[in-house]
Amino acid sequence: MLVVVAAGAAFLAWGPAPAPQIETGRRLYAETCASCHGASLEGQPNWQRRLPNGRMPAPPHDVSGHTWHHPDEVLFRITKDGPAAYPAGYQTDMLAFGQRLTDQEILATLAFIKSTWPPEIRAKQERIDVDSRRRKP
């Protein structure tokens, strides 16, 4: 599992994804993510405020959200493992997609999301990712 996550993180960090991978990711995002995170990656309304059930709404994946603040490994793990990837006690309605999507499909979906960010945001997220990998023992 760690090898797949590390390989996926390294794959995402190496420059722009190939167009076929981004197109696959666009399709998968529309099929599996857009119903919660929005067709335009805008997230749910008031995404920073808890819902009446105590859970957090789906955040945006565009530049207004915090997705780009996370290293690739974290994005992959959250997508694959869902709530199990969050700190203990964090409440979310996000499903785990590891049984529904292959690792390559998760990587394609993340590549699509990243492809929508402007160059300066992609560069900032890449620096976050590189710094995170440097801190690994």
N, C-alpha and C positions, 0 to 999 in steps of 0.2 A: 504494500500500500504506500509506504513512504517513498519508494522508488518511483511509483507512478506519479505521486504528488510532486516530487522533486523534478521529474522529467517534464511534467505538465507546466510547472512554474518556469522552468528554464525555456521551454518552448514558447510560452506566452511572452517572455521578456525579450526574445530575440527579434526585434524589429517587427514590421507590419506582417500580419498573417497573410497567407495566400488568398486570393479572391475566392476560390472555391470553398475554403474553410469559412470565410466570412459569410458567404451566401448560405452555407449549411447552418451556421450559427444564427443568421437572421431568421431562417425558417423555424429552427428549434426554439428561438426566443419567442416568436409569434405563437407557437403551439404550446409552450410550457411555462412561459414567464409573463407574457404580456397581460394576462388576465388579472394579475396582481400588481405587477410593476409598471404597467401601462404600455400601450402600443408605441409610444414615443419615449419610453424609458423614464417617464415623469413621476412614477411612484403613485401611491395613494394620497388623497388629500390629507393634510395635517399629519404627515408621516412622522413628525417628531413628537407627537403627543399620543399617549396611550389611549387605546380604545376602551370602551366601557368594560370589556372583559379583562383588562390589564395588559393585554398584548400590544406590541408595537405594530403599526401599519407597515406595509411594504414600502421601503425607501426607494427613491429614484435611482436609476443607474446612469443618469445623465450627469453633467458637471455640477448640478445643484445638490446632488446627494453626496454620500460619503464612500461610495464604492471605490472610487479611485484613490482613497486614502489607505487602502489595504494592499498588502503584497499579494502576488498571484497565488501563493500557496494557501493563504487564508480564503481568498475568493473561491478557489477550487474546493477546499474542504467544506466551506459553508454550503456550496451548491450540492456537493455529493452527499454530505452527512446531515444537512439540515440542522435542526435544534441540537443535535449531539455535538455540533461544532462550536456552539456558543458557550459562554461561561455558565456555570451552574446557576440556576435560578432565572436566567434570561428567558422570557416568554415571547414566543413568536409563532405565527401561523405557517411559517415557511416549511415546506415539505422537504424531505431528503430526496434527492433525485438520483442517487447512486443505483437504485434498482430499476429506474426508468430510463436513464441515459447512460451510455457508455462513457468512459473517461474521455475518449476522443470527441464525443458529442458535447460534453461539458466544456472541454477546451475550445471547441468551435463556438459555443454560445458566448463564452467569455471573450473570445477574439472579436466576435461581432460587437459586443458591448464596448470593448476598448476602441474599436474602429470608429465609433461615433464621437469619441472625445476629440477636442481640438489638440493640435500638436503639443501645446504647452502643458496641458493636463496629462497627456500620455507620457510626456517627459518627466513630470513630477511623480506620476505613479511608478514609472520605471525606476526612478531613484529610490523610492520607498521600497520597491521590490529588491533592488540590488543591496540596499542597506540591510534589509531583513535577512537576505542570504548570507551576507558577511558576518552577521551576528550568530549564525548557526555554528554549533561546535563541530 
